[in-house]
């Protein structure tokens, strides 16, 4: 978990190597495909990564058990959405309760989706400016040079105006339920 929180490539690869086949088998044995298994495992890794970054998260079981529990809940939820699943399996009690983590993950994914939509509506140069600052982590001096602003303070002012517009677009969607 510590390696995952540090985004250590070896730790991430080890988690994949040690757990992917188990999740793939579970999905394949329960009406899924190899693509479904890859999607479920990827979502599980996102939940695990988010949890590894949380200072108050405490893993009270084996990592393999936690990964299986999250994957199983995600898969059952997907089956219900596809209307391929009608009853709870008997061995569900043997998994770790992770509903709260799944709900938080889905809420975060929904928020990301709304933010992506807001970013697509904001237009240029705001979209590129915000991406340069928040995603590419460029300094204001560099942004000023790249976008043709006279100095870093003017770039900062423009970034602020763009953020205000982005917030308006995002919260308009949020209020309307997307």
PyMOL commands that set and color helices and strands:
alter all, ss='L'
color gray80, all
select helices_A, chain A and resi 2-5+9-28+34-53+63-81+90-94+99-122+126-135+140-147+152-175
alter helices_A, ss='H'
color red, helices_A
deselect
rebuild
show_as cartoon
